[in-house]
Amino acid sequence: MTEAVGTTLAPWLSVRKSAQAVEFYKTAFAAVEVYHIEDPDGNVVARLSIDGAEFWLSDESPEHLNFSPETLGGGTSKMILTVADPDAACAQAIRAGAKEIYPVSEGHGWRLGRVADPYGHHWEIGRPLKRET
């Protein structure tokens, strides 16, 4: 009998220095490792969870057409992290080494800021604002 599996969708980030990236995400976003393998060269494949929101990461592998933003000179997507306190989450990420792209502010129905992690991925961190009824 096979275990029932629900449908999920999780981004996979290509980075340089994957072992260091895992430690950054643990510090910046309080991520926990759900899965981790490491090859003899120190390259890591990891599945991380931020309060149940999962993503994967590994070293870029040009031979498989997986490139990091550092190689591309920018990313092709960005992460959206919805949290209760975007001000605190952005501040924590910046203390861990992220670069502020724009400060947390209110607009378009959200309280939102953007940081770039040391590996070139952009993270919009925010929460929707309550609507007046």
N, CA, C and O atoms as a GROMACS GRO file, in nm:
protein
  532
    1MET      N    1   0.085  -0.117   0.000
    1MET     CA    2   0.000   0.000   0.000
    1MET      C    3   0.090   0.124   0.000
    1MET      O    4   0.187   0.130   0.075
    2THR      N    5   0.058   0.220  -0.082
    2THR     CA    6   0.138   0.344  -0.088
    2THR      C    7   0.072   0.452  -0.004
    2THR      O    8  -0.050   0.455   0.014
    3GLU      N    9   0.156   0.540   0.048
    3GLU     CA   10   0.108   0.651   0.129
    3GLU      C   11   0.047   0.758   0.040
    3GLU      O   12   0.102   0.790  -0.065
    4ALA      N   13  -0.067   0.813   0.080
    4ALA     CA   14  -0.131   0.920   0.004
    4ALA      C   15  -0.045   1.045   0.012
    4ALA      O   16   0.004   1.082   0.119
    5VAL      N   17  -0.026   1.110  -0.101
    5VAL     CA   18   0.054   1.232  -0.107
    5VAL      C   19  -0.032   1.343  -0.162
    5VAL      O   20  -0.094   1.328  -0.267
    6GLY      N   21  -0.036   1.457  -0.091
    6GLY     CA   22  -0.110   1.572  -0.138
    6GLY      C   23  -0.026   1.652  -0.238
    6GLY      O   24   0.095   1.634  -0.245
    7THR      N   25  -0.090   1.737  -0.312
    7THR     CA   26  -0.020   1.821  -0.408
    7THR      C   27   0.044   1.939  -0.336
    7THR      O   28  -0.021   2.008  -0.257
    8THR      N   29   0.170   1.961  -0.364
    8THR     CA   30   0.241   2.077  -0.312
    8THR      C   31   0.324   2.138  -0.424
    8THR      O   32   0.348   2.074  -0.527
    9LEU      N   33   0.368   2.259  -0.402
    9LEU     CA   34   0.458   2.326  -0.495
    9LEU      C   35   0.562   2.398  -0.412
    9LEU      O   36   0.527   2.478  -0.325
   10ALA      N   37   0.688   2.369  -0.437
   10ALA     CA   38   0.795   2.432  -0.358
   10ALA      C   39   0.905   2.480  -0.452
   10ALA      O   40   0.948   2.405  -0.540
   11PRO      N   41   0.950   2.602  -0.435
   11PRO     CA   42   1.060   2.651  -0.518
   11PRO      C   43   1.190   2.580  -0.483
   11PRO      O   44   1.208   2.529  -0.372
   12TRP      N   45   1.281   2.576  -0.581
   12TRP     CA   46   1.414   2.518  -0.562
   12TRP      C   47   1.514   2.625  -0.600
   12TRP      O   48   1.521   2.664  -0.717
   13LEU      N   49   1.590   2.674  -0.504
   13LEU     CA   50   1.686   2.780  -0.528
   13LEU      C   51   1.822   2.722  -0.566
   13LEU      O   52   1.873   2.634  -0.497
   14SER      N   53   1.878   2.771  -0.674
   14SER     CA   54   2.015   2.738  -0.711
   14SER      C   55   2.106   2.845  -0.654
   14SER      O   56   2.083   2.964  -0.674
   15VAL      N   57   2.208   2.802  -0.582
   15VAL     CA   58   2.298   2.894  -0.514
   15VAL      C   59   2.442   2.850  -0.535
   15VAL      O   60   2.470   2.739  -0.581
   16ARG      N   61   2.533   2.939  -0.502
   16ARG     CA   62   2.672   2.901  -0.486
   16ARG      C   63   2.693   2.882  -0.337
   16ARG      O   64   2.635   2.954  -0.256
   17LYS      N   65   2.776   2.785  -0.300
   17LYS     CA   66   2.807   2.761  -0.157
   17LYS      C   67   2.683   2.718  -0.080
   17LYS      O   68   2.640   2.786   0.013
   18SER      N   69   2.626   2.607  -0.119
   18SER     CA   70   2.499   2.562  -0.062
   18SER      C   71   2.504   2.538   0.089
   18SER      O   72   2.407   2.570   0.158
   19ALA      N   73   2.613   2.485   0.142
   19ALA     CA   74   2.620   2.463   0.287
   19ALA      C   75   2.611   2.595   0.362
   19ALA      O   76   2.544   2.603   0.466
   20GLN      N   77   2.678   2.698   0.312
   20GLN     CA   78   2.668   2.831   0.374
   20GLN      C   79   2.528   2.888   0.358
   20GLN      O   80   2.478   2.956   0.448
   21ALA      N   81   2.465   2.863   0.245
   21ALA     CA   82   2.329   2.912   0.221
   21ALA      C   83   2.232   2.853   0.323
   21ALA      O   84   2.145   2.924   0.374
   22VAL      N   85   2.244   2.724   0.351
   22VAL     CA   86   2.157   2.661   0.451
   22VAL      C   87   2.169   2.734   0.584
   22VAL      O   88   2.069   2.765   0.648
   23GLU      N   89   2.291   2.762   0.625
   23GLU     CA   90   2.312   2.831   0.753
   23GLU      C   91   2.255   2.973   0.750
   23GLU      O   92   2.199   3.020   0.849
   24PHE      N   93   2.269   3.042   0.636
   24PHE     CA   94   2.210   3.176   0.623
   24PHE      C   95   2.059   3.170   0.643
   24PHE      O   96   2.005   3.248   0.721
   25TYR      N   97   1.991   3.079   0.574
   25TYR     CA   98   1.844   3.073   0.583
   25TYR      C   99   1.799   3.033   0.723
   25TYR      O  100   1.693   3.077   0.768
   26LYS      N  101   1.876   2.952   0.792
   26LYS     CA  102   1.843   2.919   0.931
   26LYS      C  103   1.849   3.045   1.017
   26LYS      O  104   1.760   3.070   1.098
   27THR      N  105   1.954   3.125   0.999
   27THR     CA  106   1.970   3.247   1.078
   27THR      C  107   1.873   3.356   1.036
   27THR      O  108   1.811   3.420   1.121
   28ALA      N  109   1.859   3.377   0.906
   28ALA     CA  110   1.778   3.488   0.855
   28ALA      C  111   1.628   3.466   0.874
   28ALA      O  112   1.555   3.560   0.906
   29PHE      N  113   1.581   3.342   0.854
   29PHE     CA  114   1.438   3.316   0.853
   29PHE      C  115   1.394   3.209   0.952
   29PHE      O  116   1.280   3.164   0.948
   30ALA      N  117   1.484   3.166   1.041
   30ALA     CA  118   1.455   3.058   1.136
   30ALA      C  119   1.411   2.930   1.065
   30ALA      O  120   1.327   2.855   1.115
   31ALA      N  121   1.468   2.907   0.947
   31ALA     CA  122   1.437   2.786   0.871
   31ALA      C  123   1.493   2.664   0.943
   31ALA      O  124   1.595   2.672   1.012
   32VAL      N  125   1.426   2.552   0.926
   32VAL     CA  126   1.475   2.424   0.978
   32VAL      C  127   1.494   2.329   0.860
   32VAL      O  128   1.420   2.333   0.762
   33GLU      N  129   1.593   2.243   0.873
   33GLU     CA  130   1.619   2.144   0.769
   33GLU      C  131   1.523   2.027   0.784
   33GLU      O  132   1.510   1.968   0.891
   34VAL      N  133   1.456   1.995   0.674
   34VAL     CA  134   1.366   1.880   0.670
   34VAL      C  135   1.438   1.763   0.603
   34VAL      O  136   1.412   1.646   0.634
   35TYR      N  137   1.527   1.795   0.512
   35TYR     CA  138   1.601   1.694   0.436
   35TYR      C  139   1.738   1.752   0.406
   35TYR      O  140   1.750   1.872   0.379
   36HIS      N  141   1.842   1.668   0.409
   36HIS     CA  142   1.978   1.716   0.384
   36HIS      C  143   2.064   1.601   0.336
   36HIS      O  144   2.072   1.497   0.401
   37ILE      N  145   2.128   1.620   0.221
   37ILE     CA  146   2.232   1.527   0.178
   37ILE      C  147   2.350   1.611   0.133
   37ILE      O  148   2.335   1.724   0.088
   38GLU      N  149   2.468   1.553   0.146
   38GLU     CA  150   2.590   1.626   0.112
   38GLU      C  151   2.684   1.531   0.040
   38GLU      O  152   2.704   1.418   0.083
   39ASP      N  153   2.742   1.578  -0.071
   39ASP     CA  154   2.838   1.494  -0.142
   39ASP      C  155   2.978   1.514  -0.084
   39ASP      O  156   2.998   1.604  -0.002
   40PRO      N  157   3.074   1.434  -0.125
   40PRO     CA  158   3.210   1.445  -0.070
   40PRO      C  159   3.276   1.582  -0.092
   40PRO      O  160   3.367   1.619  -0.019
   41ASP      N  161   3.230   1.657  -0.193
   41ASP     CA  162   3.286   1.790  -0.220
   41ASP      C  163   3.221   1.899  -0.134
   41ASP      O  164   3.261   2.015  -0.143
   42GLY      N  165   3.122   1.863  -0.051
   42GLY     CA  166   3.056   1.961   0.035
   42GLY      C  167   2.934   2.025  -0.027
   42GLY      O  168   2.875   2.116   0.033
   43ASN      N  169   2.893   1.981  -0.146
   43ASN     CA  170   2.772   2.034  -0.209
   43ASN      C  171   2.650   1.972  -0.142
   43ASN      O  172   2.645   1.852  -0.118
   44VAL      N  173   2.553   2.056  -0.114
   44VAL     CA  174   2.436   2.015  -0.037
   44VAL      C  175   2.310   2.024  -0.122
   44VAL      O  176   2.295   2.113  -0.205
   45VAL      N  177   2.220   1.930  -0.099
   45VAL     CA  178   2.081   1.941  -0.142
   45VAL      C  179   2.001   1.940  -0.013
   45VAL      O  180   2.012   1.847   0.066
   46ALA      N  181   1.920   2.043   0.008
   46ALA     CA  182   1.845   2.052   0.133
   46ALA      C  183   1.703   2.099   0.105
   46ALA      O  184   1.677   2.178   0.014
   47ARG      N  185   1.612   2.048   0.186
   47ARG     CA  186   1.474   2.098   0.190
   47ARG      C  187   1.461   2.169   0.323
   47ARG      O  188   1.488   2.111   0.428
   48LEU      N  189   1.419   2.296   0.317
   48LEU     CA  190   1.406   2.378   0.436
   48LEU      C  191   1.260   2.416   0.457
   48LEU      O  192   1.181   2.420   0.362
   49SER      N  193   1.226   2.445   0.581
   49SER     CA  194   1.089   2.485   0.615
   49SER      C  195   1.095   2.610   0.702
   49SER      O  196   1.170   2.616   0.799
   50ILE      N  197   1.014   2.708   0.666
   50ILE     CA  198   0.994   2.827   0.747
   50ILE      C  199   0.849   2.821   0.794
   50ILE      O  200   0.757   2.855   0.720
   51ASP      N  201   0.829   2.778   0.918
   51ASP     CA  202   0.693   2.761   0.973
   51ASP      C  203   0.603   2.681   0.879
   51ASP      O  204   0.486   2.714   0.862
   52GLY      N  205   0.656   2.576   0.818
   52GLY     CA  206   0.577   2.490   0.731
   52GLY      C  207   0.582   2.526   0.584
   52GLY      O  208   0.538   2.446   0.501
   53ALA      N  209   0.632   2.643   0.550
   53ALA     CA  210   0.648   2.682   0.409
   53ALA      C  211   0.783   2.630   0.362
   53ALA      O  212   0.887   2.675   0.410
   54GLU      N  213   0.781   2.535   0.270
   54GLU     CA  214   0.903   2.466   0.232
   54GLU      C  215   0.963   2.517   0.102
   54GLU      O  216   0.892   2.562   0.011
   55PHE      N  217   1.096   2.507   0.094
   55PHE     CA  218   1.169   2.531  -0.030
   55PHE      C  219   1.294   2.445  -0.028
   55PHE      O  220   1.338   2.400   0.078
   56TRP      N  221   1.349   2.423  -0.145
   56TRP     CA  222   1.469   2.342  -0.162
   56TRP      C  223   1.583   2.433  -0.206
   56TRP      O  224   1.561   2.543  -0.255
   57LEU      N  225   1.704   2.384  -0.187
   57LEU     CA  226   1.820   2.454  -0.243
   57LEU      C  227   1.931   2.354  -0.270
   57LEU      O  228   1.940   2.248  -0.208
   58SER      N  229   2.014   2.391  -0.364
   58SER     CA  230   2.134   2.314  -0.396
   58SER      C  231   2.230   2.405  -0.471
   58SER      O  232   2.194   2.515  -0.513
   59ASP      N  233   2.353   2.356  -0.487
   59ASP     CA  234   2.449   2.431  -0.566
   59ASP      C  235   2.402   2.434  -0.712
   59ASP      O  236   2.341   2.340  -0.761
   60GLU      N  237   2.434   2.544  -0.778
   60GLU     CA  238   2.401   2.552  -0.920
   60GLU      C  239   2.474   2.440  -0.993
   60GLU      O  240   2.580   2.394  -0.950
   61SER      N  241   2.415   2.398  -1.103
   61SER     CA  242   2.478   2.294  -1.185
   61SER      C  243   2.456   2.330  -1.332
   61SER      O  244   2.358   2.287  -1.393
   62PRO      N  245   2.547   2.409  -1.387
   62PRO     CA  246   2.532   2.452  -1.527
   62PRO      C  247   2.512   2.335  -1.625
   62PRO      O  248   2.446   2.350  -1.727
   63GLU      N  249   2.570   2.220  -1.593
   63GLU     CA  250   2.554   2.104  -1.681
   63GLU      C  251   2.408   2.057  -1.688
   63GLU      O  252   2.370   1.987  -1.782
   64HIS      N  253   2.327   2.096  -1.589
   64HIS     CA  254   2.184   2.065  -1.588
   64HIS      C  255   2.099   2.190  -1.613
   64HIS      O  256   1.977   2.188  -1.596
   65LEU      N  257   2.164   2.297  -1.654
   65LEU     CA  258   2.100   2.426  -1.683
   65LEU      C  259   2.037   2.490  -1.560
   65LEU      O  260   1.938   2.562  -1.570
   66ASN      N  261   2.094   2.463  -1.443
   66ASN     CA  262   2.051   2.526  -1.317
   66ASN      C  263   2.156   2.629  -1.278
   66ASN      O  264   2.268   2.594  -1.242
   67PHE      N  265   2.120   2.756  -1.286
   67PHE     CA  266   2.213   2.865  -1.262
   67PHE      C  267   2.168   2.949  -1.143
   67PHE      O  268   2.048   2.967  -1.120
   68SER      N  269   2.264   2.998  -1.067
   68SER     CA  270   2.232   3.087  -0.956
   68SER      C  271   2.216   3.230  -1.008
   68SER      O  272   2.264   3.261  -1.117
   69PRO      N  273   2.148   3.316  -0.933
   69PRO     CA  274   2.139   3.457  -0.972
   69PRO      C  275   2.277   3.521  -0.988
   69PRO      O  276   2.293   3.612  -1.068
   70GLU      N  277   2.375   3.474  -0.911
   70GLU     CA  278   2.511   3.529  -0.923
   70GLU      C  279   2.567   3.505  -1.063
   70GLU      O  280   2.634   3.592  -1.119
   71THR      N  281   2.540   3.388  -1.119
   71THR     CA  282   2.587   3.356  -1.253
   71THR      C  283   2.508   3.432  -1.359
   71THR      O  284   2.565   3.479  -1.458
   72LEU      N  285   2.378   3.443  -1.338
   72LEU     CA  286   2.291   3.508  -1.436
   72LEU      C  287   2.295   3.660  -1.429
   72LEU      O  288   2.251   3.728  -1.522
   73GLY      N  289   2.348   3.715  -1.320
   73GLY     CA  290   2.344   3.860  -1.301
   73GLY      C  291   2.208   3.908  -1.256
   73GLY      O  292   2.175   4.025  -1.274
   74GLY      N  293   2.129   3.821  -1.197
   74GLY     CA  294   1.996   3.852  -1.147
   74GLY      C  295   1.913   3.726  -1.146
   74GLY      O  296   1.951   3.626  -1.206
   75GLY      N  297   1.801   3.729  -1.079
   75GLY     CA  298   1.716   3.611  -1.068
   75GLY      C  299   1.603   3.613  -1.170
   75GLY      O  300   1.574   3.716  -1.231
   76THR      N  301   1.541   3.499  -1.188
   76THR     CA  302   1.427   3.489  -1.277
   76THR      C  303   1.295   3.482  -1.201
   76THR      O  304   1.188   3.479  -1.261
   77SER      N  305   1.304   3.480  -1.068
   77SER     CA  306   1.184   3.479  -0.984
   77SER      C  307   1.222   3.537  -0.849
   77SER      O  308   1.340   3.561  -0.821
   78LYS      N  309   1.122   3.559  -0.765
   78LYS     CA  310   1.149   3.604  -0.629
   78LYS      C  311   1.061   3.526  -0.534
   78LYS      O  312   0.959   3.470  -0.573
   79MET      N  313   1.104   3.522  -0.410
   79MET     CA  314   1.030   3.451  -0.307
   79MET      C  315   0.937   3.551  -0.239
   79MET      O  316   0.973   3.667  -0.218
   80ILE      N  317   0.818   3.507  -0.205
   80ILE     CA  318   0.724   3.587  -0.128
   80ILE      C  319   0.703   3.513   0.004
   80ILE      O  320   0.652   3.401   0.006
   81LEU      N  321   0.744   3.577   0.113
   81LEU     CA  322   0.732   3.517   0.246
   81LEU      C  323   0.630   3.597   0.324
   81LEU      O  324   0.653   3.714   0.356
   82THR      N  325   0.517   3.535   0.355
   82THR     CA  326   0.410   3.601   0.430
   82THR      C  327   0.426   3.565   0.576
   82THR      O  328   0.426   3.448   0.613
   83VAL      N  329   0.440   3.668   0.659
   83VAL     CA  330   0.464   3.650   0.803
   83VAL      C  331   0.378   3.749   0.880
   83VAL      O  332   0.326   3.845   0.824
   84ALA      N  333   0.362   3.724   1.009
   84ALA     CA  334   0.282   3.813   1.093
   84ALA      C  335   0.350   3.948   1.112
   84ALA      O  336   0.282   4.051   1.118
   85ASP      N  337   0.484   3.950   1.123
   85ASP     CA  338   0.557   4.073   1.153
   85ASP      C  339   0.667   4.096   1.049
   85ASP      O  340   0.782   4.058   1.073
   86PRO      N  341   0.633   4.156   0.935
   86PRO     CA  342   0.735   4.175   0.831
   86PRO      C  343   0.849   4.266   0.872
   86PRO      O  344   0.961   4.250   0.824
   87ASP      N  345   0.823   4.362   0.961
   87ASP     CA  346   0.930   4.451   1.008
   87ASP      C  347   1.038   4.370   1.079
   87ASP      O  348   1.157   4.386   1.051
   88ALA      N  349   0.996   4.283   1.170
   88ALA     CA  350   1.092   4.201   1.246
   88ALA      C  351   1.161   4.101   1.155
   88ALA      O  352   1.281   4.078   1.168
   89ALA      N  353   1.086   4.040   1.062
   89ALA     CA  354   1.145   3.940   0.973
   89ALA      C  355   1.248   4.002   0.880
   89ALA      O  356   1.354   3.943   0.856
   90CYS      N  357   1.219   4.119   0.827
   90CYS     CA  358   1.317   4.188   0.740
   90CYS      C  359   1.440   4.228   0.820
   90CYS      O  360   1.553   4.212   0.772
   91ALA      N  361   1.420   4.279   0.940
   91ALA     CA  362   1.533   4.319   1.023
   91ALA      C  363   1.622   4.200   1.055
   91ALA      O  364   1.744   4.211   1.053
   92GLN      N  365   1.561   4.085   1.085
   92GLN     CA  366   1.637   3.964   1.116
   92GLN      C  367   1.718   3.920   0.993
   92GLN      O  368   1.835   3.883   1.006
   93ALA      N  369   1.657   3.924   0.875
   93ALA     CA  370   1.728   3.885   0.753
   93ALA      C  371   1.846   3.978   0.726
   93ALA      O  372   1.953   3.933   0.686
   94ILE      N  373   1.826   4.107   0.747
   94ILE     CA  374   1.934   4.205   0.725
   94ILE      C  375   2.048   4.182   0.824
   94ILE      O  376   2.165   4.188   0.787
   95ARG      N  377   2.014   4.156   0.950
   95ARG     CA  378   2.118   4.125   1.049
   95ARG      C  379   2.198   4.001   1.010
   95ARG      O  380   2.317   3.991   1.039
   96ALA      N  381   2.131   3.906   0.942
   96ALA     CA  382   2.197   3.781   0.902
   96ALA      C  383   2.282   3.798   0.776
   96ALA      O  384   2.358   3.708   0.741
   97GLY      N  385   2.269   3.912   0.707
   97GLY     CA  386   2.352   3.936   0.590
   97GLY      C  387   2.277   3.969   0.462
   97GLY      O  388   2.339   3.987   0.357
   98ALA      N  389   2.144   3.976   0.469
   98ALA     CA  390   2.067   4.016   0.351
   98ALA      C  391   2.084   4.166   0.327
   98ALA      O  392   2.116   4.240   0.420
   99LYS      N  393   2.063   4.208   0.205
   99LYS     CA  394   2.072   4.350   0.168
   99LYS      C  395   1.930   4.403   0.148
   99LYS      O  396   1.848   4.342   0.079
  100GLU      N  397   1.901   4.517   0.210
  100GLU     CA  398   1.769   4.577   0.193
  100GLU      C  399   1.757   4.634   0.052
  100GLU      O  400   1.839   4.714   0.008
  101ILE      N  401   1.653   4.591  -0.019
  101ILE     CA  402   1.623   4.645  -0.152
  101ILE      C  403   1.526   4.760  -0.137
  101ILE      O  404   1.547   4.867  -0.194
  102TYR      N  405   1.420   4.740  -0.060
  102TYR     CA  406   1.336   4.851  -0.018
  102TYR      C  407   1.279   4.822   0.120
  102TYR      O  408   1.248   4.707   0.152
  103PRO      N  409   1.264   4.926   0.202
  103PRO     CA  410   1.221   4.907   0.340
  103PRO      C  411   1.074   4.866   0.348
  103PRO      O  412   0.997   4.886   0.254
  104VAL      N  413   1.039   4.809   0.460
  104VAL     CA  414   0.900   4.771   0.484
  104VAL      C  415   0.814   4.897   0.486
  104VAL      O  416   0.845   4.994   0.555
  105SER      N  417   0.707   4.893   0.408
  105SER     CA  418   0.612   5.004   0.404
  105SER      C  419   0.476   4.948   0.363
  105SER      O  420   0.462   4.828   0.338
  106GLU      N  421   0.378   5.035   0.359
  106GLU     CA  422   0.243   4.992   0.322
  106GLU      C  423   0.209   5.039   0.182
  106GLU      O  424   0.235   5.154   0.145
  107GLY      N  425   0.150   4.950   0.106
  107GLY     CA  426   0.104   4.983  -0.028
  107GLY      C  427   0.037   4.863  -0.093
  107GLY      O  428   0.072   4.748  -0.065
  108HIS      N  429  -0.058   4.890  -0.180
  108HIS     CA  430  -0.128   4.786  -0.254
  108HIS      C  431  -0.192   4.681  -0.163
  108HIS      O  432  -0.202   4.564  -0.200
  109GLY      N  433  -0.234   4.724  -0.043
  109GLY     CA  434  -0.302   4.634   0.049
  109GLY      C  435  -0.209   4.545   0.132
  109GLY      O  436  -0.255   4.452   0.198
  110TRP      N  437  -0.079   4.575   0.128
  110TRP     CA  438   0.019   4.494   0.202
  110TRP      C  439   0.112   4.580   0.284
  110TRP      O  440   0.135   4.696   0.250
  111ARG      N  441   0.166   4.525   0.390
  111ARG     CA  442   0.283   4.579   0.459
  111ARG      C  443   0.397   4.490   0.412
  111ARG      O  444   0.397   4.370   0.440
  112LEU      N  445   0.494   4.547   0.341
  112LEU     CA  446   0.588   4.466   0.263
  112LEU      C  447   0.723   4.534   0.249
  112LEU      O  448   0.730   4.656   0.234
  113GLY      N  449   0.828   4.455   0.255
  113GLY     CA  450   0.963   4.501   0.225
  113GLY      C  451   1.032   4.397   0.138
  113GLY      O  452   0.981   4.286   0.121
  114ARG      N  453   1.148   4.433   0.084
  114ARG     CA  454   1.222   4.338   0.000
  114ARG      C  455   1.368   4.339   0.040
  114ARG      O  456   1.429   4.444   0.059
  115VAL      N  457   1.424   4.217   0.051
  115VAL     CA  458   1.567   4.199   0.074
  115VAL      C  459   1.622   4.106  -0.031
  115VAL      O  460   1.550   4.026  -0.090
  116ALA      N  461   1.753   4.116  -0.053
  116ALA     CA  462   1.824   4.021  -0.138
  116ALA      C  463   1.915   3.940  -0.047
  116ALA      O  464   1.992   3.996   0.031
  117ASP      N  465   1.908   3.809  -0.059
  117ASP     CA  466   1.996   3.725   0.022
  117ASP      C  467   2.137   3.728  -0.038
  117ASP      O  468   2.155   3.776  -0.150
  118PRO      N  469   2.236   3.678   0.035
  118PRO     CA  470   2.374   3.685  -0.015
  118PRO      C  471   2.398   3.604  -0.143
  118PRO      O  472   2.506   3.612  -0.202
  119TYR      N  473   2.299   3.527  -0.187
  119TYR     CA  474   2.313   3.441  -0.304
  119TYR      C  475   2.239   3.496  -0.426
  119TYR      O  476   2.233   3.433  -0.531
  120GLY      N  477   2.181   3.617  -0.408
  120GLY     CA  478   2.118   3.686  -0.520
  120GLY      C  479   1.968   3.670  -0.532
  120GLY      O  480   1.907   3.730  -0.620
  121HIS      N  481   1.906   3.590  -0.445
  121HIS     CA  482   1.761   3.572  -0.450
  121HIS      C  483   1.692   3.685  -0.374
  121HIS      O  484   1.734   3.722  -0.264
  122HIS      N  485   1.586   3.739  -0.434
  122HIS     CA  486   1.509   3.846  -0.370
  122HIS      C  487   1.391   3.784  -0.295
  122HIS      O  488   1.324   3.693  -0.344
  123TRP      N  489   1.369   3.837  -0.175
  123TRP     CA  490   1.261   3.792  -0.088
  123TRP      C  491   1.172   3.912  -0.056
  123TRP      O  492   1.218   4.009   0.005
  124GLU      N  493   1.046   3.906  -0.096
  124GLU     CA  494   0.949   4.005  -0.050
  124GLU      C  495   0.887   3.946   0.076
  124GLU      O  496   0.835   3.834   0.075
  125ILE      N  497   0.893   4.023   0.183
  125ILE     CA  498   0.848   3.976   0.314
  125ILE      C  499   0.736   4.068   0.359
  125ILE      O  500   0.758   4.189   0.375
  126GLY      N  501   0.618   4.012   0.381
  126GLY     CA  502   0.508   4.099   0.417
  126GLY      C  503   0.387   4.024   0.468
  126GLY      O  504   0.389   3.904   0.492
  127ARG      N  505   0.282   4.102   0.484
  127ARG     CA  506   0.151   4.050   0.524
  127ARG      C  507   0.043   4.139   0.464
  127ARG      O  508   0.064   4.259   0.446
  128PRO      N  509  -0.072   4.080   0.433
  128PRO     CA  510  -0.181   4.164   0.384
  128PRO      C  511  -0.235   4.251   0.497
  128PRO      O  512  -0.238   4.211   0.614
  129LEU      N  513  -0.278   4.371   0.461
  129LEU     CA  514  -0.338   4.462   0.558
  129LEU      C  515  -0.484   4.425   0.575
  129LEU      O  516  -0.548   4.375   0.482
  130LYS      N  517  -0.536   4.451   0.693
  130LYS     CA  518  -0.678   4.425   0.716
  130LYS      C  519  -0.761   4.525   0.638
  130LYS      O  520  -0.727   4.643   0.631
  131ARG      N  521  -0.866   4.479   0.582
  131ARG     CA  522  -0.957   4.566   0.508
  131ARG      C  523  -1.060   4.626   0.602
  131ARG      O  524  -1.112   4.559   0.692
  132GLU      N  525  -1.089   4.753   0.581
  132GLU     CA  526  -1.196   4.818   0.656
  132GLU      C  527  -1.329   4.772   0.599
  132GLU      O  528  -1.347   4.768   0.477
  133THR      N  529  -1.422   4.736   0.684
  133THR     CA  530  -1.553   4.691   0.636
  133THR      C  531  -1.661   4.788   0.669
  133THR      O  532  -1.777   4.765   0.635
   0.00000   0.00000   0.00000
